[in-house]
Amino acid sequence: MSNRIPALLCALLAFFALGFGETVLEGPALWLQRYLQIDTTNPPGNEEQAAHFLSRILHQEGIATQLIFGPHGRPSLYARLEADNPTEGALVLLHHMDVVPPGEGWSGDPFSGKLENQLIWGRGAIDDKSLGVAHLAAFIELHRRRVPLSRDVVFLAVPDEETGGTLGTGWLIQEHPELFADVDAVLGEGGINRAFNGKHHWWGIEVAQKRPLWLEVTAFGRAGHGSKLNLHTAPHRLIRGLSRLVDKPLEFRVTPETRQYLEAAAAFEGPFFKDLVARLDEIMAEEHPEKQLLPGLPNYFLDTIQVNVLEAGEKLNVAPEEASALIDIRLLPDTDDEEFLATVKELLGNDFDVEVVLRAPPVSGSPTDSPFYRCMEKFLGRKAAVIPTFIPGITDSRYFRERGIAAYGFSPFVLESNEVRGIHGPDERIPLETFEKGVETTTELVMTCSGKD
């Protein structure tokens, strides 16, 4: 009896310490919690701790890894499972370790990784650490089960995606092309899934996206005391130039990528959306097409200009000599970036210095008739319809497409619109059940499309 009391006491203490029976996570869910607790806010990134964390998990499974350090010591983690007699090119499972700054408005610690109300909370819970853990779990399961492979499978975790990827995937593929010489397909972020009222309507595999043209523009002016009339200060010139730029008339058009996506999606939507898609050309010819489009849709028909960062003086009563802005421009696939840049410079005027921070050349979308896409389509089609999608955002897939490698954005997590609001905003979180189902889907997909029949 006396021996049982301490044991019972320990059990009770453990019960209370865990929050009255709160779920204790293990495996991939625990990995995600720990991953979210590593602050990889970019800038500056500080991804090395995250890379070592992922590497340790792989080493515990007996899988060799390679840390490749790029500019400013930014690491990429690379691991490869080799097929004995490959009959297909390699598959890369790609995700980024960095996250955007948490910003204000969180109800708790953005790097807690806590499980609360069956939700896993933290910056990166959806973008993009959950996908990375799903890839990690699938990769490890291939190794554990000794699955006979038809192709090599690569696990790749990169830095810097959230600020354009030039110091991550862009640098890696430029400086180490040998790592990707035999790659047939890349599976990364960017997928869009349609779910509503608990029903999963379709999987959206991203095959094309907009292109970035990020600018830093600087205006110069006459410095002076804040008490004196001075219409030619740098901030005043910047404001006038930016006003001309953002007041530029909107130019709507339907690209093949947008048409393919919306026509495919319309098959699963209601009469209003079907009618809208059927009348796209008619709508685009009107003076204000945006008035007939659903919220969010104008982005698919426009080159967008967004002024996101403004910097000028440091003192209230001193007019500075310089003022600058960071401008996020997203171009449709067929836009001539040189012509667009010339238009921007013309609208700003002669008193501006315009520096290109990031740009991407035109690239073809990834094919929807490749063996890997067909395999995804067949496997995922058992659960819901599969459609090719075009996104107004950008991902690291473009670096592979520039080199003729098919890259596909796919999210295994079926989330409704109200569940994705935390992406790049406060209180980012993912339902535990959704995450676990996504891990299972990813594992089965990778096994199906990389294992021998």
DRENDO-1510 file (C-alpha; in Angstrom, 1 decimal, always signed):
<recs>
REC; n; res; u; v; w
REC; 1; MET; +0.0; +0.0; +0.0 .
REC; 2; SER; +2.8; +2.4; +1.0 .
REC; 3; ASN; +4.5; +1.8; -2.4 .
REC; 4; ARG; +1.3; +2.5; -4.3 .
REC; 5; ILE; +0.7; +5.9; -2.8 .
REC; 6; PRO; +3.8; +7.6; -4.3 .
REC; 7; ALA; +3.0; +6.1; -7.6 .
REC; 8; LEU; -0.6; +7.3; -7.5 .
REC; 9; LEU; +0.6; +10.8; -6.3 .
REC; 10; CYS; +3.0; +11.0; -9.2 .
REC; 11; ALA; +0.3; +10.1; -11.7 .
REC; 12; LEU; -2.0; +12.8; -10.2 .
REC; 13; LEU; +0.7; +15.4; -10.3 .
REC; 14; ALA; +1.4; +14.6; -13.9 .
REC; 15; PHE; -2.3; +14.8; -14.7 .
REC; 16; PHE; -2.6; +18.3; -13.1 .
REC; 17; ALA; +0.7; +19.5; -14.7 .
REC; 18; LEU; -0.7; +18.6; -18.1 .
REC; 19; GLY; -3.7; +20.7; -17.7 .
REC; 20; PHE; -6.3; +18.3; -16.5 .
REC; 21; GLY; -5.8; +15.7; -19.2 .
REC; 22; GLU; -4.9; +18.0; -22.1 .
REC; 23; THR; -3.6; +16.1; -25.1 .
REC; 24; VAL; +0.2; +15.4; -25.0 .
REC; 25; LEU; +1.5; +15.5; -28.5 .
REC; 26; GLU; +4.1; +13.2; -30.0 .
REC; 27; GLY; +5.6; +12.5; -33.5 .
REC; 28; PRO; +4.9; +15.1; -36.2 .
REC; 29; ALA; +2.5; +17.2; -34.0 .
REC; 30; LEU; +5.2; +17.5; -31.4 .
REC; 31; TRP; +7.8; +18.3; -34.1 .
REC; 32; LEU; +5.5; +21.1; -35.3 .
REC; 33; GLN; +5.2; +22.5; -31.8 .
REC; 34; ARG; +9.0; +22.5; -31.3 .
REC; 35; TYR; +9.5; +23.9; -34.8 .
REC; 36; LEU; +7.1; +26.8; -34.1 .
REC; 37; GLN; +9.0; +27.7; -30.9 .
REC; 38; ILE; +12.1; +28.5; -33.0 .
REC; 39; ASP; +11.9; +32.2; -34.0 .
REC; 40; THR; +12.9; +32.4; -37.6 .
REC; 41; THR; +11.4; +35.8; -38.3 .
REC; 42; ASN; +12.7; +37.2; -41.6 .
REC; 43; PRO; +14.4; +39.6; -41.5 .
REC; 44; PRO; +16.9; +38.5; -40.3 .
REC; 45; GLY; +15.8; +34.8; -40.5 .
REC; 46; ASN; +18.2; +33.1; -38.1 .
REC; 47; GLU; +17.3; +29.8; -39.6 .
REC; 48; GLU; +20.4; +27.8; -38.4 .
REC; 49; GLN; +18.7; +26.6; -35.2 .
REC; 50; ALA; +15.7; +25.4; -37.2 .
REC; 51; ALA; +18.0; +23.6; -39.7 .
REC; 52; HIS; +19.8; +21.9; -36.8 .
REC; 53; PHE; +16.5; +20.9; -35.2 .
REC; 54; LEU; +15.3; +19.2; -38.4 .
REC; 55; SER; +18.7; +17.7; -39.0 .
REC; 56; ARG; +18.6; +16.1; -35.5 .
REC; 57; ILE; +15.3; +14.4; -36.2 .
REC; 58; LEU; +16.6; +13.0; -39.4 .
REC; 59; HIS; +19.9; +11.8; -37.8 .
REC; 60; GLN; +17.9; +10.0; -35.1 .
REC; 61; GLU; +16.3; +8.0; -37.9 .
REC; 62; GLY; +19.8; +7.2; -39.4 .
REC; 63; ILE; +19.4; +9.6; -42.3 .
REC; 64; ALA; +22.4; +11.6; -43.4 .
REC; 65; THR; +21.9; +15.3; -43.9 .
REC; 66; GLN; +23.9; +18.2; -45.4 .
REC; 67; LEU; +23.9; +21.8; -44.2 .
REC; 68; ILE; +24.7; +24.2; -47.0 .
REC; 69; PHE; +25.5; +27.7; -45.9 .
REC; 70; GLY; +24.8; +30.5; -48.3 .
REC; 71; PRO; +25.2; +34.3; -48.1 .
REC; 72; HIS; +25.3; +35.8; -44.5 .
REC; 73; GLY; +25.5; +32.2; -43.1 .
REC; 74; ARG; +21.9; +31.4; -44.1 .
REC; 75; PRO; +21.6; +27.6; -44.2 .
REC; 76; SER; +19.7; +25.1; -46.3 .
REC; 77; LEU; +19.1; +21.6; -45.1 .
REC; 78; TYR; +19.4; +18.9; -47.8 .
REC; 79; ALA; +18.8; +15.1; -47.4 .
REC; 80; ARG; +18.3; +12.4; -50.1 .
REC; 81; LEU; +16.8; +8.9; -50.1 .
REC; 82; GLU; +18.3; +7.1; -53.0 .
REC; 83; ALA; +16.4; +4.5; -55.2 .
REC; 84; ASP; +18.3; +1.4; -56.1 .
REC; 85; ASN; +17.4; +1.4; -59.7 .
REC; 86; PRO; +15.5; +4.7; -60.4 .
REC; 87; THR; +13.2; +4.8; -63.3 .
REC; 88; GLU; +12.1; +8.4; -62.8 .
REC; 89; GLY; +13.8; +11.7; -62.0 .
REC; 90; ALA; +14.1; +12.8; -58.4 .
REC; 91; LEU; +11.3; +14.5; -56.4 .
REC; 92; VAL; +12.2; +17.4; -54.1 .
REC; 93; LEU; +10.0; +18.1; -51.0 .
REC; 94; LEU; +10.5; +21.8; -50.6 .
REC; 95; HIS; +9.6; +24.2; -47.7 .
REC; 96; HIS; +11.0; +27.3; -46.2 .
REC; 97; MET; +12.1; +27.7; -42.6 .
REC; 98; ASP; +11.7; +31.4; -42.3 .
REC; 99; VAL; +8.5; +33.2; -41.3 .
REC; 100; VAL; +7.2; +36.8; -41.6 .
REC; 101; PRO; +7.3; +39.0; -38.5 .
REC; 102; PRO; +4.4; +38.3; -36.1 .
REC; 103; GLY; +3.3; +41.9; -35.9 .
REC; 104; GLU; +0.7; +43.1; -33.4 .
REC; 105; GLY; -2.6; +41.8; -32.3 .
REC; 106; TRP; -1.7; +38.3; -31.1 .
REC; 107; SER; -3.7; +36.9; -28.2 .
REC; 108; GLY; -0.6; +35.1; -26.9 .
REC; 109; ASP; +3.0; +34.4; -27.6 .
REC; 110; PRO; +3.4; +34.0; -31.4 .
REC; 111; PHE; +6.2; +31.5; -30.9 .
REC; 112; SER; +4.6; +29.4; -28.2 .
REC; 113; GLY; +3.7; +26.5; -30.3 .
REC; 114; LYS; +1.0; +25.8; -27.8 .
REC; 115; LEU; -1.9; +23.3; -28.2 .
REC; 116; GLU; -5.1; +25.0; -27.1 .
REC; 117; ASN; -8.7; +24.1; -28.0 .
REC; 118; GLN; -7.2; +21.4; -30.3 .
REC; 119; LEU; -5.4; +24.1; -32.3 .
REC; 120; ILE; -1.6; +24.4; -32.7 .
REC; 121; TRP; -0.7; +28.1; -32.4 .
REC; 122; GLY; +2.3; +30.0; -33.7 .
REC; 123; ARG; +3.8; +32.0; -36.6 .
REC; 124; GLY; +4.4; +29.5; -39.3 .
REC; 125; ALA; +1.6; +27.1; -38.2 .
REC; 126; ILE; +0.3; +27.3; -41.8 .
REC; 127; ASP; +3.0; +29.2; -43.7 .
REC; 128; ASP; +5.1; +27.1; -43.9 .
REC; 129; LYS; +6.3; +25.0; -41.0 .
REC; 130; SER; +3.3; +22.6; -41.0 .
REC; 131; LEU; +4.1; +21.7; -44.6 .
REC; 132; GLY; +7.7; +21.2; -43.7 .
REC; 133; VAL; +6.8; +18.8; -40.9 .
REC; 134; ALA; +4.4; +16.9; -43.3 .
REC; 135; HIS; +7.3; +16.5; -45.8 .
REC; 136; LEU; +9.6; +15.5; -43.0 .
REC; 137; ALA; +7.2; +12.8; -41.8 .
REC; 138; ALA; +6.6; +11.4; -45.3 .
REC; 139; PHE; +10.4; +11.4; -45.9 .
REC; 140; ILE; +11.1; +9.5; -42.7 .
REC; 141; GLU; +8.3; +7.0; -43.3 .
REC; 142; LEU; +9.8; +6.1; -46.7 .
REC; 143; HIS; +13.0; +5.4; -44.8 .
REC; 144; ARG; +11.4; +3.5; -41.9 .
REC; 145; ARG; +9.4; +1.2; -44.2 .
REC; 146; ARG; +12.2; +0.7; -46.6 .
REC; 147; VAL; +9.9; +1.5; -49.5 .
REC; 148; PRO; +11.3; +0.4; -52.8 .
REC; 149; LEU; +11.6; +3.7; -54.7 .
REC; 150; SER; +11.1; +4.5; -58.3 .
REC; 151; ARG; +13.0; +7.8; -57.9 .
REC; 152; ASP; +15.3; +9.5; -55.4 .
REC; 153; VAL; +13.4; +11.7; -52.9 .
REC; 154; VAL; +15.0; +14.9; -51.5 .
REC; 155; PHE; +14.0; +16.7; -48.4 .
REC; 156; LEU; +14.9; +20.4; -48.7 .
REC; 157; ALA; +14.4; +23.1; -46.1 .
REC; 158; VAL; +15.5; +26.6; -47.2 .
REC; 159; PRO; +15.8; +30.1; -45.8 .
REC; 160; ASP; +14.7; +33.5; -47.0 .
REC; 161; GLU; +11.6; +32.7; -49.0 .
REC; 162; GLU; +9.6; +35.4; -47.2 .
REC; 163; THR; +11.8; +38.1; -48.5 .
REC; 164; GLY; +12.1; +36.7; -52.1 .
REC; 165; GLY; +14.3; +33.7; -51.7 .
REC; 166; THR; +17.4; +35.1; -53.4 .
REC; 167; LEU; +19.5; +34.1; -50.4 .
REC; 168; GLY; +17.9; +30.7; -50.2 .
REC; 169; THR; +16.5; +28.7; -53.1 .
REC; 170; GLY; +17.7; +31.3; -55.6 .
REC; 171; TRP; +21.3; +31.1; -54.4 .
REC; 172; LEU; +21.3; +27.3; -53.8 .
REC; 173; ILE; +20.1; +26.4; -57.3 .
REC; 174; GLN; +22.5; +28.9; -58.9 .
REC; 175; GLU; +25.6; +27.8; -56.9 .
REC; 176; HIS; +24.8; +24.1; -56.6 .
REC; 177; PRO; +23.0; +23.0; -59.7 .
REC; 178; GLU; +24.4; +19.5; -59.3 .
REC; 179; LEU; +22.0; +18.9; -56.4 .
REC; 180; PHE; +19.1; +19.2; -58.9 .
REC; 181; ALA; +20.5; +17.8; -62.1 .
REC; 182; ASP; +18.2; +14.7; -62.0 .
REC; 183; VAL; +15.1; +16.4; -60.6 .
REC; 184; ASP; +11.9; +15.8; -62.4 .
REC; 185; ALA; +9.5; +17.5; -60.0 .
REC; 186; VAL; +9.3; +19.8; -56.9 .
REC; 187; LEU; +6.5; +19.7; -54.4 .
REC; 188; GLY; +6.2; +22.9; -52.4 .
REC; 189; GLU; +3.8; +25.5; -51.0 .
REC; 190; GLY; +1.2; +27.5; -52.9 .
REC; 191; GLY; -1.7; +25.0; -53.2 .
REC; 192; ILE; -5.2; +26.2; -52.7 .
REC; 193; ASN; -8.0; +23.9; -51.5 .
REC; 194; ARG; -11.7; +24.7; -51.5 .
REC; 195; ALA; -13.7; +23.7; -48.5 .
REC; 196; PHE; -16.9; +25.1; -47.2 .
REC; 197; ASN; -19.2; +24.1; -44.4 .
REC; 198; GLY; -17.2; +21.0; -43.7 .
REC; 199; LYS; -17.3; +19.8; -47.3 .
REC; 200; HIS; -14.1; +19.4; -49.3 .
REC; 201; HIS; -14.8; +20.5; -52.9 .
REC; 202; TRP; -11.5; +20.4; -54.6 .
REC; 203; TRP; -7.7; +20.2; -54.3 .
REC; 204; GLY; -5.9; +23.1; -56.1 .
REC; 205; ILE; -2.4; +22.3; -57.4 .
REC; 206; GLU; -0.6; +25.5; -58.1 .
REC; 207; VAL; +1.1; +25.4; -61.5 .
REC; 208; ALA; +1.6; +29.1; -62.2 .
REC; 209; GLN; +1.9; +32.4; -60.3 .
REC; 210; LYS; +2.5; +36.1; -60.7 .
REC; 211; ARG; +6.0; +37.5; -60.8 .
REC; 212; PRO; +7.6; +40.0; -58.3 .
REC; 213; LEU; +8.9; +43.4; -59.2 .
REC; 214; TRP; +9.9; +44.8; -55.9 .
REC; 215; LEU; +11.3; +48.4; -55.9 .
REC; 216; GLU; +12.9; +50.8; -53.5 .
REC; 217; VAL; +12.3; +54.4; -54.7 .
REC; 218; THR; +14.0; +57.4; -53.1 .
REC; 219; ALA; +13.1; +61.0; -53.5 .
REC; 220; PHE; +15.5; +63.8; -52.9 .
REC; 221; GLY; +14.6; +67.4; -51.8 .
REC; 222; ARG; +15.7; +70.5; -50.0 .
REC; 223; ALA; +16.3; +70.0; -46.3 .
REC; 224; GLY; +15.4; +72.7; -43.8 .
REC; 225; HIS; +13.6; +73.7; -40.7 .
REC; 226; GLY; +10.1; +72.3; -40.2 .
REC; 227; SER; +8.7; +75.7; -39.5 .
REC; 228; LYS; +9.4; +77.1; -43.0 .
REC; 229; LEU; +7.3; +76.7; -46.1 .
REC; 230; ASN; +9.0; +74.2; -48.3 .
REC; 231; LEU; +7.1; +72.4; -51.0 .
REC; 232; HIS; +10.2; +70.7; -52.3 .
REC; 233; THR; +11.1; +68.5; -49.4 .
REC; 234; ALA; +11.9; +64.9; -50.1 .
REC; 235; PRO; +8.7; +63.6; -48.3 .
REC; 236; HIS; +6.5; +66.0; -50.3 .
REC; 237; ARG; +8.1; +64.9; -53.6 .
REC; 238; LEU; +7.7; +61.2; -52.5 .
REC; 239; ILE; +4.1; +61.7; -51.7 .
REC; 240; ARG; +3.3; +63.4; -55.0 .
REC; 241; GLY; +5.2; +60.7; -57.0 .
REC; 242; LEU; +3.6; +57.8; -55.2 .
REC; 243; SER; +0.1; +59.4; -55.7 .
REC; 244; ARG; +0.7; +59.5; -59.4 .
REC; 245; LEU; +1.8; +55.8; -59.3 .
REC; 246; VAL; -1.1; +54.4; -57.3 .
REC; 247; ASP; -3.6; +56.5; -59.2 .
REC; 248; LYS; -2.5; +54.8; -62.4 .
REC; 249; PRO; -5.6; +53.5; -64.2 .
REC; 250; LEU; -6.3; +49.9; -63.6 .
REC; 251; GLU; -5.7; +47.7; -66.7 .
REC; 252; PHE; -7.7; +44.4; -66.5 .
REC; 253; ARG; -7.1; +41.5; -68.8 .
REC; 254; VAL; -7.6; +37.7; -68.8 .
REC; 255; THR; -4.5; +35.6; -69.1 .
REC; 256; PRO; -4.5; +31.9; -70.1 .
REC; 257; GLU; -3.4; +31.0; -66.6 .
REC; 258; THR; -6.3; +32.8; -64.9 .
REC; 259; ARG; -8.9; +31.5; -67.4 .
REC; 260; GLN; -7.7; +27.9; -66.9 .
REC; 261; TYR; -8.0; +28.2; -63.2 .
REC; 262; LEU; -11.3; +29.9; -62.9 .
REC; 263; GLU; -13.0; +27.7; -65.6 .
REC; 264; ALA; -11.8; +24.6; -63.7 .
REC; 265; ALA; -13.1; +26.0; -60.4 .
REC; 266; ALA; -16.4; +27.1; -61.8 .
REC; 267; ALA; -17.4; +23.5; -62.4 .
REC; 268; PHE; -17.7; +23.1; -58.6 .
REC; 269; GLU; -19.3; +26.5; -57.8 .
REC; 270; GLY; -22.8; +28.0; -57.8 .
REC; 271; PRO; -24.7; +29.7; -60.7 .
REC; 272; PHE; -23.4; +33.2; -59.9 .
REC; 273; PHE; -19.7; +32.2; -60.1 .
REC; 274; LYS; -20.4; +30.1; -63.2 .
REC; 275; ASP; -22.1; +33.0; -64.9 .
REC; 276; LEU; -19.2; +35.4; -63.9 .
REC; 277; VAL; -16.6; +33.1; -65.4 .
REC; 278; ALA; -18.7; +32.6; -68.6 .
REC; 279; ARG; -18.8; +36.5; -69.0 .
REC; 280; LEU; -15.2; +37.2; -68.2 .
REC; 281; ASP; -14.4; +38.8; -71.6 .
REC; 282; GLU; -17.5; +40.9; -71.4 .
REC; 283; ILE; -16.7; +42.0; -67.9 .
REC; 284; MET; -13.1; +43.0; -68.8 .
REC; 285; ALA; -14.4; +45.2; -71.5 .
REC; 286; GLU; -16.4; +47.4; -69.1 .
REC; 287; GLU; -15.1; +50.6; -67.6 .
REC; 288; HIS; -15.0; +49.3; -64.0 .
REC; 289; PRO; -14.6; +45.4; -64.1 .
REC; 290; GLU; -13.8; +45.3; -60.4 .
REC; 291; LYS; -17.4; +46.3; -59.5 .
REC; 292; GLN; -18.6; +42.9; -60.9 .
REC; 293; LEU; -15.9; +40.7; -59.5 .
REC; 294; LEU; -16.0; +39.0; -56.1 .
REC; 295; PRO; -13.6; +40.2; -53.4 .
REC; 296; GLY; -10.0; +39.0; -54.2 .
REC; 297; LEU; -10.7; +38.2; -57.8 .
REC; 298; PRO; -9.3; +41.5; -59.3 .
REC; 299; ASN; -5.8; +40.4; -58.3 .
REC; 300; TYR; -6.0; +37.7; -61.0 .
REC; 301; PHE; -6.6; +40.2; -63.7 .
REC; 302; LEU; -4.2; +43.0; -62.8 .
REC; 303; ASP; -0.6; +44.0; -62.3 .
REC; 304; THR; -0.9; +45.2; -58.7 .
REC; 305; ILE; +1.1; +48.0; -57.1 .
REC; 306; GLN; +1.2; +48.2; -53.3 .
REC; 307; VAL; +3.2; +50.7; -51.3 .
REC; 308; ASN; +4.1; +48.9; -48.1 .
REC; 309; VAL; +7.0; +50.7; -46.3 .
REC; 310; LEU; +7.7; +54.4; -46.0 .
REC; 311; GLU; +10.8; +56.0; -44.5 .
REC; 312; ALA; +11.8; +59.6; -44.1 .
REC; 313; GLY; +13.2; +61.9; -41.4 .
REC; 314; GLU; +13.9; +61.3; -37.7 .
REC; 315; LYS; +12.8; +64.6; -36.2 .
REC; 316; LEU; +9.4; +66.3; -36.3 .
REC; 317; ASN; +10.8; +69.8; -36.9 .
REC; 318; VAL; +13.5; +68.9; -39.6 .
REC; 319; ALA; +12.7; +68.4; -43.3 .
REC; 320; PRO; +15.0; +65.5; -44.4 .
REC; 321; GLU; +17.0; +65.4; -47.7 .
REC; 322; GLU; +15.7; +61.9; -48.6 .
REC; 323; ALA; +12.5; +59.9; -48.3 .
REC; 324; SER; +12.0; +56.4; -49.6 .
REC; 325; ALA; +9.3; +53.8; -50.2 .
REC; 326; LEU; +9.3; +50.0; -50.7 .
REC; 327; ILE; +6.8; +49.0; -53.4 .
REC; 328; ASP; +5.5; +45.5; -53.9 .
REC; 329; ILE; +4.5; +45.0; -57.5 .
REC; 330; ARG; +3.1; +41.7; -58.7 .
REC; 331; LEU; +3.0; +41.2; -62.5 .
REC; 332; LEU; +0.8; +38.9; -64.5 .
REC; 333; PRO; +2.8; +36.1; -66.3 .
REC; 334; ASP; +2.8; +37.8; -69.7 .
REC; 335; THR; +3.6; +41.4; -68.5 .
REC; 336; ASP; +6.8; +42.9; -70.0 .
REC; 337; ASP; +8.6; +43.9; -66.8 .
REC; 338; GLU; +10.9; +46.3; -68.6 .
REC; 339; GLU; +8.0; +48.2; -70.0 .
REC; 340; PHE; +6.2; +48.2; -66.7 .
REC; 341; LEU; +9.3; +49.5; -64.9 .
REC; 342; ALA; +9.7; +52.3; -67.5 .
REC; 343; THR; +6.1; +53.3; -66.8 .
REC; 344; VAL; +6.7; +53.4; -63.1 .
REC; 345; LYS; +9.8; +55.6; -63.6 .
REC; 346; GLU; +7.8; +57.9; -65.9 .
REC; 347; LEU; +5.0; +58.3; -63.4 .
REC; 348; LEU; +7.3; +59.0; -60.5 .
REC; 349; GLY; +9.3; +61.6; -62.3 .
REC; 350; ASN; +12.9; +62.6; -62.7 .
REC; 351; ASP; +13.7; +63.4; -59.1 .
REC; 352; PHE; +13.6; +59.7; -58.0 .
REC; 353; ASP; +16.2; +57.0; -57.7 .
REC; 354; VAL; +14.6; +53.6; -58.5 .
REC; 355; GLU; +16.3; +50.4; -57.4 .
REC; 356; VAL; +15.1; +47.0; -58.3 .
REC; 357; VAL; +15.1; +44.8; -55.1 .
REC; 358; LEU; +13.7; +41.7; -56.7 .
REC; 359; ARG; +12.4; +40.7; -60.1 .
REC; 360; ALA; +11.7; +37.5; -61.9 .
REC; 361; PRO; +11.8; +36.7; -65.6 .
REC; 362; PRO; +8.7; +35.3; -67.5 .
REC; 363; VAL; +8.5; +31.5; -67.1 .
REC; 364; SER; +6.1; +28.9; -68.4 .
REC; 365; GLY; +3.8; +27.2; -65.9 .
REC; 366; SER; +4.3; +23.7; -64.8 .
REC; 367; PRO; +2.7; +21.0; -67.1 .
REC; 368; THR; -0.5; +19.3; -66.1 .
REC; 369; ASP; +0.2; +16.3; -68.2 .
REC; 370; SER; +3.5; +15.2; -66.6 .
REC; 371; PRO; +3.7; +11.8; -64.9 .
REC; 372; PHE; +4.0; +13.3; -61.5 .
REC; 373; TYR; +1.0; +15.6; -61.9 .
REC; 374; ARG; -1.0; +12.7; -63.3 .
REC; 375; CYS; -0.1; +10.6; -60.3 .
REC; 376; MET; -1.1; +13.4; -57.9 .
REC; 377; GLU; -4.3; +13.9; -59.8 .
REC; 378; LYS; -5.2; +10.2; -59.6 .
REC; 379; PHE; -4.3; +9.8; -55.9 .
REC; 380; LEU; -5.9; +13.0; -54.6 .
REC; 381; GLY; -8.9; +12.5; -56.9 .
REC; 382; ARG; -10.1; +9.6; -54.7 .
REC; 383; LYS; -10.9; +12.2; -52.0 .
REC; 384; ALA; -12.0; +15.3; -54.0 .
REC; 385; ALA; -11.7; +16.8; -57.5 .
REC; 386; VAL; -8.3; +18.1; -58.5 .
REC; 387; ILE; -7.8; +21.3; -60.5 .
REC; 388; PRO; -4.7; +23.3; -61.7 .
REC; 389; THR; -4.5; +26.7; -60.0 .
REC; 390; PHE; -2.9; +30.1; -60.6 .
REC; 391; ILE; -2.0; +32.3; -57.6 .
REC; 392; PRO; -1.4; +36.0; -57.3 .
REC; 393; GLY; +1.4; +35.4; -54.8 .
REC; 394; ILE; +4.9; +34.1; -55.3 .
REC; 395; THR; +6.8; +31.1; -54.0 .
REC; 396; ASP; +10.2; +29.5; -54.6 .
REC; 397; SER; +8.7; +27.3; -57.3 .
REC; 398; ARG; +9.6; +30.0; -59.8 .
REC; 399; TYR; +13.4; +29.4; -59.4 .
REC; 400; PHE; +12.9; +25.8; -60.5 .
REC; 401; ARG; +10.5; +26.7; -63.3 .
REC; 402; GLU; +13.2; +29.2; -64.6 .
REC; 403; ARG; +15.4; +26.1; -65.1 .
REC; 404; GLY; +12.7; +24.0; -66.8 .
REC; 405; ILE; +11.9; +21.9; -63.7 .
REC; 406; ALA; +8.3; +21.2; -63.0 .
REC; 407; ALA; +7.3; +22.6; -59.6 .
REC; 408; TYR; +3.9; +22.2; -58.0 .
REC; 409; GLY; +2.3; +23.9; -55.1 .
REC; 410; PHE; +0.3; +21.6; -53.0 .
REC; 411; SER; -1.2; +21.9; -49.5 .
REC; 412; PRO; -2.3; +18.7; -47.8 .
REC; 413; PHE; -4.3; +20.7; -45.3 .
REC; 414; VAL; -8.0; +21.2; -46.0 .
REC; 415; LEU; -8.8; +24.5; -44.4 .
REC; 416; GLU; -11.9; +26.7; -44.7 .
REC; 417; SER; -11.5; +30.4; -45.4 .
REC; 418; ASN; -11.9; +31.5; -41.8 .
REC; 419; GLU; -9.1; +29.1; -40.8 .
REC; 420; VAL; -6.5; +30.7; -43.0 .
REC; 421; ARG; -6.9; +34.3; -41.9 .
REC; 422; GLY; -3.9; +34.0; -39.6 .
REC; 423; ILE; -1.5; +33.7; -42.5 .
REC; 424; HIS; +0.7; +36.8; -42.3 .
REC; 425; GLY; -1.6; +38.1; -39.6 .
REC; 426; PRO; -2.2; +37.6; -35.9 .
REC; 427; ASP; -3.1; +34.3; -34.2 .
REC; 428; GLU; -1.9; +32.0; -36.9 .
REC; 429; ARG; -2.9; +28.4; -36.0 .
REC; 430; ILE; -3.9; +25.1; -37.5 .
REC; 431; PRO; -6.4; +22.5; -36.2 .
REC; 432; LEU; -4.6; +19.5; -34.8 .
REC; 433; GLU; -7.0; +17.1; -36.7 .
REC; 434; THR; -6.5; +18.9; -40.0 .
REC; 435; PHE; -2.7; +18.8; -39.5 .
REC; 436; GLU; -2.6; +15.1; -38.7 .
REC; 437; LYS; -4.8; +14.3; -41.7 .
REC; 438; GLY; -2.5; +16.4; -43.9 .
REC; 439; VAL; +0.5; +14.5; -42.7 .
REC; 440; GLU; -1.2; +11.3; -43.6 .
REC; 441; THR; -2.2; +12.6; -47.0 .
REC; 442; THR; +1.3; +13.8; -47.7 .
REC; 443; THR; +2.9; +10.5; -46.7 .
REC; 444; GLU; +0.5; +8.4; -48.8 .
REC; 445; LEU; +0.9; +10.8; -51.8 .
REC; 446; VAL; +4.7; +10.6; -51.7 .
REC; 447; MET; +4.7; +6.9; -51.3 .
REC; 448; THR; +2.3; +6.4; -54.2 .
REC; 449; CYS; +4.1; +8.7; -56.6 .
REC; 450; SER; +7.7; +7.7; -55.6 .
REC; 451; GLY; +7.3; +4.0; -54.8 .
REC; 452; LYS; +7.7; +1.2; -57.3 .
REC; 453; ASP; +4.5; -0.5; -58.3 .
</recs>
